[in-house]
Amino acid sequence: MMNDDMEFPEELYRDEAVCFIAGRYHVLPCEVIRLFQEQNDIGIQTEAKTEKPEMRLEDNEIEILRGLFCIYKENNKGIQ
């Protein structure tokens, strides 16, 4: 589980891997990030939080997204 500051860098939504995963499921990249958050119990505020997600990302996709988040977060450190 990730306990870091979970503000997702804007570049992450445009990343080629995120877009590829989104295309695989026929959803927008923001939906992939939302599923990633839900499957990792990351604090997000939605009314549908109690509902089961209609689809689930695979373990390897979760690992890819986790790695990308760390890379983009590190690259954006100190940029405000």
Phi, psi and chi 1 to 4 in degrees:
 res  aa     phi    psi   chi1   chi2   chi3   chi4
   1 MET       -  147.8 -171.8  179.8  -48.9      -
   2 MET  -102.4  127.9  -59.2  176.4   70.4      -
   3 ASN  -110.1    1.8  -69.4  -25.2      -      -
   4 ASP   -63.2  168.7  -87.2  -27.7      -      -
   5 ASP   -59.2  118.9  174.2   14.6      -      -
   6 MET   -97.8   37.2  -66.9  -51.3  -63.9      -
   7 GLU   -82.5  116.2 -169.6  170.0  -42.0      -
   8 PHE   -83.9  123.6  -71.7   82.8      -      -
   9 PRO   -60.1  142.7  -19.2   30.0      -      -
  10 GLU   -57.6  -34.7 -165.9   63.2   35.8      -
  11 GLU   -61.7  -28.5  -60.8   91.1    7.0      -
  12 LEU   -60.9  -36.4 -174.5   60.9      -      -
  13 TYR   -69.1  -19.6  -65.8   90.9      -      -
  14 ARG  -103.7   -0.4  -66.0 -174.0  -59.3  -92.4
  15 ASP   -62.2  141.8 -175.3   88.6      -      -
  16 GLU   -58.0  -40.6 -176.2  177.6  -19.0      -
  17 ALA   -68.1  -40.9      -      -      -      -
  18 VAL   -64.0  -43.6  174.8      -      -      -
  19 CYS   -64.9  -36.2  -68.5      -      -      -
  20 PHE   -64.4  -46.2  177.4   81.7      -      -
  21 ILE   -61.9  -42.9  -65.8  169.0      -      -
  22 ALA   -60.2  -43.3      -      -      -      -
  23 GLY   -63.8  -35.2      -      -      -      -
  24 ARG   -61.9  -36.1 -176.2  168.4  179.4 -113.7
  25 TYR   -98.9   -1.4  -68.4  101.7      -      -
  26 HIS    60.5   46.7  -53.3  -71.1      -      -
  27 VAL  -133.4  171.3  -62.2      -      -      -
  28 LEU   -79.3  154.8  -64.2  172.4      -      -
  29 PRO   -54.8  -35.3  -29.2   37.4      -      -
  30 CYS   -63.7  -30.4   59.7      -      -      -
  31 GLU   -69.9  -37.1 -176.5   69.1    7.6      -
  32 VAL   -62.0  -44.6  170.2      -      -      -
  33 ILE   -64.6  -39.3  -59.5  -58.4      -      -
  34 ARG   -62.1  -44.5 -176.0 -171.5   64.1   80.0
  35 LEU   -62.7  -41.0  -73.3  168.9      -      -
  36 PHE   -57.8  -45.6  171.9   70.8      -      -
  37 GLN   -62.1  -46.7  -69.0  173.4  -52.1      -
  38 GLU   -63.5  -43.8  -73.2  179.8    0.2      -
  39 GLN   -71.6  -15.5  -74.8 -179.1 -121.0      -
  40 ASN  -108.6   11.2  -75.4  -76.4      -      -
  41 ASP    50.6   42.1  -66.8  -36.1      -      -
  42 ILE   -85.7  132.1  -63.5  168.8      -      -
  43 GLY   -57.4  100.7      -      -      -      -
  44 ILE  -124.2  150.0   56.6  172.9      -      -
  45 GLN  -105.3  103.1  -62.3  175.3   -4.8      -
  46 THR  -140.5  150.9   64.4      -      -      -
  47 GLU   -69.2  -29.8  -62.2   81.5   37.4      -
  48 ALA   -86.4   10.3      -      -      -      -
  49 LYS   -56.4  -32.2 -179.8   75.9  170.9  133.3
  50 THR   -77.9  -17.2   56.8      -      -      -
  51 GLU   -80.7  149.3  -65.2  178.1   18.7      -
  52 LYS   -71.9  139.1  -67.1  -87.4 -173.2 -156.8
  53 PRO   -61.6  145.4   -3.5    6.6      -      -
  54 GLU   -71.1  -18.0   59.2  -78.7   -6.3      -
  55 MET  -147.9  163.4   62.8 -177.5 -160.4      -
  56 ARG  -129.5  140.7  -66.2 -167.6   56.9   80.8
  57 LEU   -76.2  147.9  -62.0  170.9      -      -
  58 GLU   -76.0  159.3  -64.7  179.6    6.4      -
  59 ASP   -55.8  -42.0  -69.0  -18.6      -      -
  60 ASN   -66.7  -32.9   64.8  -40.2      -      -
  61 GLU   -68.3  -39.3  -65.9  166.6  -27.1      -
  62 ILE   -60.9  -44.1  -65.9  -70.4      -      -
  63 GLU   -64.5  -40.5  -70.8  -56.4  -43.8      -
  64 ILE   -60.6  -47.9  -70.3  167.2      -      -
  65 LEU   -65.0  -39.0  -66.8  169.6      -      -
  66 ARG   -61.9  -44.9 -172.7  175.2  -72.2  131.3
  67 GLY   -64.4  -42.9      -      -      -      -
  68 LEU   -62.5  -42.7  -73.1  171.8      -      -
  69 PHE   -58.1  -45.4  170.9   74.5      -      -
  70 CYS   -63.2  -41.2  -69.2      -      -      -
  71 ILE   -63.6  -50.8  -70.4  168.8      -      -
  72 TYR   -65.6  -37.3  -78.9  112.0      -      -
  73 LYS   -64.1  -44.6 -178.2  174.7  178.2  170.9
  74 GLU   -62.6  -41.1 -173.4   64.5   31.0      -
  75 ASN   -66.9  -27.6  -72.1  -15.7      -      -
  76 ASN   -97.6    2.1  -71.5  -34.7      -      -
  77 LYS   -59.0  129.2 -146.9  174.6 -121.7 -173.9
  78 GLY    83.2   -4.6      -      -      -      -
  79 ILE   -94.5  120.7  -60.8  174.3      -      -
  80 GLN  -139.4      -  -66.3  -80.1  -30.6      -
